[in-house]
């Protein structure tokens, strides 16, 4: 299978179309492209395609054209986290209402688009023990290039504690070793949130 895919990648449009539609002759695939190339195929009616292709081949062709559009749409629906407000909007529905502390991680790609949202620890009303291995496990599996951390303060006061700051620095250093940037750490409370990036505790990105 891998050898076949590598060969197809090196082919021109005619050969790729021949593989996709199982056209018995290269000349037939060339004829399909002759009147407008790939754009012409996308716009061609089923009746026109039936002059050269079977019903099954036409369905395969339509599916091939549809797949990139669906992939792009799925990518666009995933949120991008470019500001602390974006981070708060993502995490708040999961954290603000809880009576206990919860620690979450958003794994991002190079465009700051969300790949994975993961809960890594649940704690008590005023503390939450976080295992650094769990923080980065999902990011590594998802192929993330950066992460955003978040946890809540059930007390309603979003001010970060000294423990919050120390943990942020610890995880930032661990992320450097793994080549995964720590973009921000957001503390969410009922009445607001605090970004440790804005406060200057997340540096060296």
N, C-alpha and C positions, 0 to 999 in steps of 0.2 A: 504493500500500500504506500509506504513512504517513497519508494523509488518511483512509483507512478505519479505521485503528487509533484515530486521534484522535476520530473520530465515535463509535466503539464505547465509548470511555472515558466519553463524555458520556451514553450511553444508560442507561435503567433496566434492571432485571433481565429484564423481559419482552423488551426489544429485544435485549439481549445473548444471551439464550437463543434467540431467533429467528435471530440470525446464526449461532450455534454449530451449531444443529441443522438449519438451512435450512428451518425451518417455513414453509410457504407463506403462512400467515395469522397475523397478530399475535394473533388470538383464540385460536389453538391454543397458542401459547407461554404466553399468560395462563392457559389452562386447566391446563397442566402445573404452573404455580406455585400454583394456587388452593388446593390441598389441603395445603399445608405449606411453601410457598416453596422456597428453595434447599435447605434442610435436608431437606424432604420429598423432593426429587428425589434427593438423595444416598442416602437410605434406601429409595427405591422399588425394587421388584423389576423385573427385565427384563420379566416378563409384564405388569406394570402399565404400563410405559413403551411396550410394543408396541401398546397401545390407541391411542397417538397418534403414535409415531415408528417410522421404519424401523430395521432392524438397524444400518445404517451410522450413523444419527443417534445411536442408543444408544451405539455404540462411541465416537463423538466426544464424547459427554457424559461417559462414564466416564473417558475420557482427560483431559478438562478437569478433572475432580474429582481425579484421581490426580496430576497435574503439581505442584500446590502442595505436596502431601505429600512428593513425591520431592525437590523443591527444598529444603524445610525439612530433610529428613533429610540431604541432601548437605551443607548448611551446618553442621549440628550435628556431622558427622563431622570437619570441619576443626578442628584444635586451636586453642585460644585461649591466647595467651601473656600471662599476667598477672603472673607472678613470674619471677625469675631461674631458679628451679628448672624452671619450664615451658620456658624457653629452653634450658637445658642438656639436658633430656629430648629436645627436638626435634633439637638439633644433634649430640649425643654419638654416636649411631650412625653419623653421616656423617664424624666428625672424629677421634674418640679413637684409632682404630687406625692412622691414616695415618703413614707414615715421613717425610712431607714436610708443609710447611705448606699449608693450604687456607683460603681466605677465602670465607665464605658470607653471604647476606643473606636474611632472612625479611621479606616484605612483608605488611603487616597492614591490615585495614580499621579503621573507627572503633571497632569493638567488640573490637579486638585479635585478631581471627580471621585465621588464616593464609590469604593469597591466593596466595602464590607463594614457593617455596623455591628459591634460585638459587645456584650456585657461580660466583663472579666472578673467581677467580684461584687458580692453583696455583703454589707456589714450591719452594724447596729445603728442606733440613732445618732451617734456622734463619731464613729470611726469605721474604717474599712481597710482591711489588710489586702494589699495588692501584690501579687506575684509577678515580677517583671517578665518571667517566661511566658505567662499567659497574655501579657500586654502585647507582645510581639509575635505570638504564635499565628494569629489570624492574618496579620500584616504580611508575614513571610509566605504563608500559604497563598494569599491573594496576589502576591507579586507587587505589593505596594511600595511606593517610594517615600511616602511620608505618612504620619499619623497625627490625629488630633485627639487629645485626652479630654475627658469630662467626668465630673462627679457632682453630686448634689450635697447641699447642706440643709437637712430637714428643719433646722432652727429658723430658717428664713433669712439668715445673714450670709451673704455670698462672699464675704471677705475671706481670702485664703489664709489658712493657718501656717505656722512654721513647718508642720509636717507635710502640708500640701506642697510647699515650696521645695522642701528637701526631696520629696518623692519626684517632683518634676525634674529637678537637676539630675537625680539618679537615672531616671528613664531617658533623659536627653543624652547622657553619656553612653548608656547602653545602645541607644539608637544610632549613635555615631559609629560604634563598633560594627553594627549590622548594616550600615549605609542606609538607614531609614531615618529621615528627618522628623524631629518633633516640631510641628508647626505651631501648636498652641495647646494650652490646658485651660479649659473653661470650667468655672465653678458656678453651678446653677442653684438658685434659690427661688422661693415663691415670688419674691418681689423684684428679682433682677438677676444679673449675672456679672461675673468678673472674669476678664481675660488676663491670664498671666503673661501673655505676649505683650499686651498693652501696658501692663505694670512693669515690664522690663525683666521678668524672671525667665523668659524663654529667649535666649540669645544665641548668637553664633550659627544662625540658620544659613 
